[in-house]
Every structure is written in C-alpha cells, then in structure tokens.
Amino acid sequence: MNTLYITGAGVSAASGIPTFRGEDGYWTIGSKNYTPMEMATRAMYQNNPRQFLAWYYHRFATYRNHGPNEVHHWLSDKNLITQNIDGLDGKAGNKNYIAIHGRLDQMTVFHHQGDDVTPHTTPWDDVDESCLHDSLLELFKIDNQQPVLNQSFKPFVLLFDEYYTELYRISEAQQRMADADKIVFMGTSFSVNITQMALEVARSYAIPVEVVDPEPAHIMHPNVSYKKMTALEYIQQQG
C-alpha cells in the first residue's frame, strides 16, 4: 500500500521543539505582542528584518542541534511530507521527504516568489549572540534595515503571507497526494493550507484518511478514522 504521511509540529514535540502555536510563540516589540501568524510574515521580514530575524533565531535556530525522536526514525523510510522546518526527518535518514514549508538549516537569496533559486546552508554557527541583531543582519546581508531583492538572503521558510511555489516542491507534493492509497496525518492542527489541500485531494480521489493526534481535529471527509493517541503510541501500535 502506498501510504502518504503528512506530519506537523506534534511529531517534533518529543524532540524538545515547542509547537508553533504554544505560549512560547508570542514575541514582543516595544509594548506590542505579536502572534506567530503576525511575526512570521514576509511583510515583517521586509519592514522589520532586525526583529524578524531575532524572533526566527530564538524561535527556531536555537533548536537546530536537537535530534530526531523515535517517530522520525520510524518515518525514515516512509513516503513523507512534513510541515516542520526542523530538518529532523533528514537527520533520521529520510532521503526523499518533502519539507513543504522549508528548512531551518537553509536560506535562499531574497527573491520574488516563484523565481528559480537554490537553497543553501545557513551558517548559523557564525552568529554572535553577544550582538545578535547586528550579527543576523550581517549574515543575511541586510543593510540599512531593509532587505534588497536578489542581494540579501532570506530564511528558507514559507511565511504566512506567502504561497507554495516549486521551491517547496508543491507539484511533487500534490502528485504524491493523488497517488496515495491512504493519507495519514500525524500531529497536525489542520490550520495550514497544505493539510486542506491534501484533504481536498483525498475527497476528490476517495482516498481514506487517518488522523493521529491525542486531541484530533474533526475533519470533513467520508472515510476518516481517528486515532486518539500520540504519534509515538501510534508507531508502537503499528509495530
């Protein structure tokens, strides 16, 4: 059976990486609190790269050396699309997973969405935390507090006000959805576009769906089974 697994933040929680919408996600600039959905935007990166990069560093890059857990290892030989940018599936050995929202360890030149660019490794270890803001601006080649197209760099991450492009292997992801005999969602809140896209494909092609989560979101699908358990409990059950 060709089972497609689509994973979210719940899968990486056991590796010590907080889920995106937890209390830790909030960020304060001056006296104003920004939610992750406000902070993780292209507009914030363009208008306030100093704060955006500091938030991104604290929220993600500080977890860059965390290791994969049992679930990542179990998924290492599976057909996998992950919403997570932590790269733990790659560390666990999955050679062909799709990181549909980008990867923490990579960056691209700052470009118009849809332009053909190549991700490359972000030298996070070069960041000097004693002068974090200035160090990050230097690393991402941002002068005068404003990123410049085709000159500055941007983290390889799909932001909330951006859309899926071939940089994120969207056509390949859609093909994997259509080709699947079953789609298993693990540790996802169904609050991002890729999960809705997968559900639409599943409905169109009558593909059965499983939802693995201790508190699963109810979804509209005629052939869905809910596994009210953690991803770890699920893989232990699968053997």
Contacts in CASP RR format, 6 or more apart in sequence:
PFRMAT RR
TARGET T0000
AUTHOR 0000-0000-0000
METHOD contacts of the structure
MODEL  1
MNTLYITGAGVSAASGIPTFRGEDGYWTIGSKNYTPMEMATRAMYQNNPR
QFLAWYYHRFATYRNHGPNEVHHWLSDKNLITQNIDGLDGKAGNKNYIAI
HGRLDQMTVFHHQGDDVTPHTTPWDDVDESCLHDSLLELFKIDNQQPVLN
QSFKPFVLLFDEYYTELYRISEAQQRMADADKIVFMGTSFSVNITQMALE
VARSYAIPVEVVDPEPAHIMHPNVSYKKMTALEYIQQQG
1 181 0 8 1.000
1 182 0 8 1.000
2 79 0 8 1.000
2 179 0 8 1.000
2 180 0 8 1.000
2 181 0 8 1.000
2 182 0 8 1.000
3 78 0 8 1.000
3 79 0 8 1.000
3 180 0 8 1.000
3 181 0 8 1.000
3 182 0 8 1.000
3 183 0 8 1.000
3 184 0 8 1.000
4 79 0 8 1.000
4 80 0 8 1.000
4 81 0 8 1.000
4 176 0 8 1.000
4 177 0 8 1.000
4 179 0 8 1.000
4 180 0 8 1.000
4 182 0 8 1.000
4 183 0 8 1.000
4 184 0 8 1.000
4 198 0 8 1.000
5 75 0 8 1.000
5 78 0 8 1.000
5 79 0 8 1.000
5 80 0 8 1.000
5 81 0 8 1.000
5 183 0 8 1.000
5 184 0 8 1.000
5 186 0 8 1.000
6 80 0 8 1.000
6 81 0 8 1.000
6 82 0 8 1.000
6 83 0 8 1.000
6 183 0 8 1.000
6 184 0 8 1.000
6 185 0 8 1.000
6 186 0 8 1.000
6 188 0 8 1.000
6 194 0 8 1.000
6 195 0 8 1.000
6 198 0 8 1.000
7 71 0 8 1.000
7 75 0 8 1.000
7 80 0 8 1.000
7 81 0 8 1.000
7 82 0 8 1.000
7 83 0 8 1.000
7 84 0 8 1.000
7 89 0 8 1.000
7 185 0 8 1.000
7 186 0 8 1.000
7 187 0 8 1.000
7 188 0 8 1.000
7 231 0 8 1.000
8 82 0 8 1.000
8 83 0 8 1.000
8 84 0 8 1.000
8 186 0 8 1.000
8 187 0 8 1.000
8 188 0 8 1.000
8 189 0 8 1.000
9 17 0 8 1.000
9 19 0 8 1.000
9 20 0 8 1.000
9 21 0 8 1.000
9 83 0 8 1.000
9 84 0 8 1.000
9 187 0 8 1.000
9 188 0 8 1.000
9 189 0 8 1.000
10 19 0 8 1.000
10 186 0 8 1.000
10 187 0 8 1.000
10 188 0 8 1.000
10 213 0 8 1.000
10 231 0 8 1.000
11 71 0 8 1.000
11 72 0 8 1.000
11 75 0 8 1.000
11 82 0 8 1.000
11 84 0 8 1.000
11 186 0 8 1.000
11 187 0 8 1.000
11 231 0 8 1.000
12 69 0 8 1.000
12 72 0 8 1.000
12 84 0 8 1.000
12 86 0 8 1.000
12 88 0 8 1.000
13 19 0 8 1.000
14 69 0 8 1.000
14 70 0 8 1.000
14 71 0 8 1.000
14 230 0 8 1.000
14 231 0 8 1.000
14 232 0 8 1.000
15 66 0 8 1.000
15 67 0 8 1.000
15 68 0 8 1.000
15 69 0 8 1.000
15 72 0 8 1.000
15 86 0 8 1.000
15 88 0 8 1.000
16 63 0 8 1.000
16 66 0 8 1.000
17 63 0 8 1.000
17 66 0 8 1.000
17 84 0 8 1.000
17 86 0 8 1.000
17 88 0 8 1.000
18 24 0 8 1.000
18 25 0 8 1.000
20 36 0 8 1.000
21 36 0 8 1.000
21 189 0 8 1.000
21 191 0 8 1.000
24 59 0 8 1.000
25 35 0 8 1.000
25 36 0 8 1.000
25 59 0 8 1.000
26 33 0 8 1.000
26 34 0 8 1.000
26 35 0 8 1.000
26 36 0 8 1.000
27 33 0 8 1.000
27 34 0 8 1.000
27 36 0 8 1.000
27 39 0 8 1.000
27 51 0 8 1.000
27 55 0 8 1.000
27 59 0 8 1.000
28 34 0 8 1.000
29 48 0 8 1.000
29 51 0 8 1.000
34 44 0 8 1.000
36 59 0 8 1.000
37 160 0 8 1.000
38 44 0 8 1.000
39 52 0 8 1.000
39 55 0 8 1.000
40 55 0 8 1.000
40 56 0 8 1.000
40 157 0 8 1.000
40 159 0 8 1.000
40 160 0 8 1.000
41 159 0 8 1.000
41 160 0 8 1.000
41 161 0 8 1.000
42 159 0 8 1.000
42 161 0 8 1.000
42 162 0 8 1.000
43 161 0 8 1.000
44 51 0 8 1.000
44 52 0 8 1.000
45 52 0 8 1.000
45 53 0 8 1.000
45 147 0 8 1.000
45 154 0 8 1.000
45 159 0 8 1.000
46 146 0 8 1.000
46 147 0 8 1.000
48 145 0 8 1.000
49 137 0 8 1.000
49 140 0 8 1.000
49 142 0 8 1.000
49 145 0 8 1.000
49 146 0 8 1.000
49 147 0 8 1.000
50 133 0 8 1.000
50 136 0 8 1.000
50 137 0 8 1.000
50 145 0 8 1.000
53 133 0 8 1.000
53 136 0 8 1.000
53 137 0 8 1.000
53 140 0 8 1.000
53 142 0 8 1.000
53 155 0 8 1.000
54 132 0 8 1.000
54 133 0 8 1.000
54 136 0 8 1.000
56 155 0 8 1.000
56 157 0 8 1.000
57 124 0 8 1.000
57 127 0 8 1.000
57 132 0 8 1.000
57 136 0 8 1.000
60 85 0 8 1.000
60 86 0 8 1.000
60 104 0 8 1.000
61 104 0 8 1.000
61 124 0 8 1.000
61 127 0 8 1.000
63 86 0 8 1.000
63 104 0 8 1.000
64 86 0 8 1.000
64 104 0 8 1.000
64 105 0 8 1.000
64 124 0 8 1.000
66 86 0 8 1.000
66 88 0 8 1.000
67 88 0 8 1.000
67 91 0 8 1.000
68 88 0 8 1.000
68 89 0 8 1.000
68 90 0 8 1.000
68 91 0 8 1.000
68 92 0 8 1.000
69 88 0 8 1.000
69 232 0 8 1.000
70 232 0 8 1.000
70 235 0 8 1.000
71 186 0 8 1.000
71 231 0 8 1.000
71 232 0 8 1.000
71 235 0 8 1.000
72 88 0 8 1.000
72 89 0 8 1.000
72 90 0 8 1.000
72 91 0 8 1.000
72 92 0 8 1.000
72 94 0 8 1.000
73 92 0 8 1.000
74 235 0 8 1.000
74 238 0 8 1.000
75 89 0 8 1.000
75 92 0 8 1.000
75 94 0 8 1.000
75 97 0 8 1.000
76 89 0 8 1.000
76 90 0 8 1.000
76 92 0 8 1.000
76 93 0 8 1.000
76 94 0 8 1.000
77 94 0 8 1.000
78 94 0 8 1.000
79 176 0 8 1.000
79 180 0 8 1.000
80 89 0 8 1.000
80 94 0 8 1.000
80 97 0 8 1.000
80 98 0 8 1.000
81 97 0 8 1.000
81 98 0 8 1.000
81 100 0 8 1.000
81 173 0 8 1.000
81 176 0 8 1.000
81 194 0 8 1.000
81 198 0 8 1.000
82 89 0 8 1.000
82 97 0 8 1.000
82 98 0 8 1.000
82 99 0 8 1.000
82 100 0 8 1.000
82 101 0 8 1.000
83 100 0 8 1.000
83 101 0 8 1.000
83 188 0 8 1.000
83 192 0 8 1.000
83 194 0 8 1.000
83 195 0 8 1.000
84 99 0 8 1.000
84 101 0 8 1.000
85 99 0 8 1.000
85 101 0 8 1.000
85 102 0 8 1.000
85 103 0 8 1.000
85 104 0 8 1.000
85 156 0 8 1.000
85 157 0 8 1.000
86 104 0 8 1.000
87 99 0 8 1.000
87 103 0 8 1.000
87 104 0 8 1.000
87 105 0 8 1.000
89 97 0 8 1.000
89 99 0 8 1.000
90 97 0 8 1.000
98 168 0 8 1.000
98 169 0 8 1.000
98 172 0 8 1.000
98 173 0 8 1.000
98 176 0 8 1.000
99 168 0 8 1.000
100 158 0 8 1.000
100 164 0 8 1.000
100 168 0 8 1.000
100 169 0 8 1.000
100 170 0 8 1.000
100 173 0 8 1.000
100 194 0 8 1.000
101 157 0 8 1.000
101 158 0 8 1.000
101 168 0 8 1.000
101 192 0 8 1.000
101 194 0 8 1.000
102 119 0 8 1.000
102 156 0 8 1.000
102 157 0 8 1.000
102 158 0 8 1.000
102 168 0 8 1.000
103 119 0 8 1.000
103 156 0 8 1.000
103 157 0 8 1.000
104 122 0 8 1.000
104 155 0 8 1.000
104 157 0 8 1.000
105 121 0 8 1.000
105 122 0 8 1.000
105 124 0 8 1.000
106 119 0 8 1.000
106 120 0 8 1.000
106 121 0 8 1.000
106 122 0 8 1.000
106 155 0 8 1.000
106 156 0 8 1.000
107 119 0 8 1.000
107 120 0 8 1.000
107 121 0 8 1.000
107 122 0 8 1.000
107 140 0 8 1.000
107 153 0 8 1.000
107 154 0 8 1.000
107 155 0 8 1.000
107 156 0 8 1.000
108 117 0 8 1.000
108 118 0 8 1.000
108 119 0 8 1.000
108 120 0 8 1.000
108 153 0 8 1.000
108 154 0 8 1.000
108 156 0 8 1.000
108 167 0 8 1.000
109 117 0 8 1.000
109 150 0 8 1.000
109 151 0 8 1.000
109 152 0 8 1.000
109 153 0 8 1.000
109 154 0 8 1.000
110 147 0 8 1.000
110 148 0 8 1.000
110 149 0 8 1.000
110 150 0 8 1.000
110 151 0 8 1.000
110 152 0 8 1.000
110 153 0 8 1.000
110 154 0 8 1.000
111 117 0 8 1.000
111 149 0 8 1.000
111 150 0 8 1.000
111 154 0 8 1.000
112 149 0 8 1.000
113 162 0 8 1.000
113 163 0 8 1.000
113 165 0 8 1.000
114 165 0 8 1.000
114 166 0 8 1.000
114 167 0 8 1.000
116 166 0 8 1.000
116 167 0 8 1.000
117 167 0 8 1.000
119 156 0 8 1.000
119 167 0 8 1.000
122 139 0 8 1.000
122 153 0 8 1.000
122 155 0 8 1.000
122 156 0 8 1.000
123 139 0 8 1.000
126 135 0 8 1.000
126 139 0 8 1.000
127 135 0 8 1.000
127 136 0 8 1.000
127 139 0 8 1.000
128 135 0 8 1.000
129 135 0 8 1.000
137 143 0 8 1.000
137 145 0 8 1.000
139 153 0 8 1.000
140 147 0 8 1.000
140 152 0 8 1.000
140 153 0 8 1.000
140 154 0 8 1.000
140 155 0 8 1.000
141 148 0 8 1.000
141 151 0 8 1.000
141 152 0 8 1.000
141 153 0 8 1.000
142 148 0 8 1.000
142 152 0 8 1.000
147 154 0 8 1.000
156 167 0 8 1.000
158 164 0 8 1.000
158 168 0 8 1.000
164 170 0 8 1.000
164 173 0 8 1.000
164 193 0 8 1.000
164 194 0 8 1.000
173 194 0 8 1.000
174 197 0 8 1.000
174 201 0 8 1.000
177 183 0 8 1.000
177 197 0 8 1.000
177 198 0 8 1.000
177 201 0 8 1.000
177 202 0 8 1.000
177 207 0 8 1.000
178 201 0 8 1.000
178 205 0 8 1.000
180 202 0 8 1.000
180 207 0 8 1.000
181 207 0 8 1.000
181 208 0 8 1.000
182 207 0 8 1.000
182 208 0 8 1.000
182 209 0 8 1.000
182 210 0 8 1.000
183 198 0 8 1.000
183 202 0 8 1.000
183 207 0 8 1.000
183 208 0 8 1.000
183 209 0 8 1.000
183 210 0 8 1.000
184 209 0 8 1.000
184 210 0 8 1.000
184 212 0 8 1.000
185 195 0 8 1.000
185 198 0 8 1.000
185 209 0 8 1.000
185 210 0 8 1.000
185 211 0 8 1.000
185 212 0 8 1.000
185 213 0 8 1.000
186 212 0 8 1.000
186 213 0 8 1.000
186 231 0 8 1.000
186 234 0 8 1.000
187 212 0 8 1.000
187 213 0 8 1.000
187 231 0 8 1.000
188 195 0 8 1.000
188 213 0 8 1.000
189 217 0 8 1.000
190 196 0 8 1.000
190 199 0 8 1.000
190 217 0 8 1.000
190 219 0 8 1.000
199 209 0 8 1.000
199 219 0 8 1.000
199 220 0 8 1.000
199 221 0 8 1.000
201 207 0 8 1.000
202 208 0 8 1.000
202 209 0 8 1.000
202 221 0 8 1.000
203 220 0 8 1.000
203 221 0 8 1.000
203 222 0 8 1.000
206 222 0 8 1.000
206 223 0 8 1.000
207 223 0 8 1.000
208 223 0 8 1.000
208 224 0 8 1.000
208 225 0 8 1.000
209 219 0 8 1.000
209 221 0 8 1.000
209 223 0 8 1.000
209 224 0 8 1.000
209 225 0 8 1.000
210 224 0 8 1.000
210 225 0 8 1.000
210 226 0 8 1.000
210 227 0 8 1.000
211 217 0 8 1.000
211 219 0 8 1.000
211 224 0 8 1.000
211 225 0 8 1.000
211 226 0 8 1.000
211 227 0 8 1.000
212 227 0 8 1.000
212 229 0 8 1.000
212 230 0 8 1.000
212 231 0 8 1.000
212 234 0 8 1.000
213 226 0 8 1.000
213 227 0 8 1.000
213 228 0 8 1.000
213 229 0 8 1.000
214 228 0 8 1.000
214 229 0 8 1.000
214 230 0 8 1.000
215 228 0 8 1.000
216 226 0 8 1.000
216 227 0 8 1.000
216 228 0 8 1.000
227 234 0 8 1.000
229 237 0 8 1.000
END
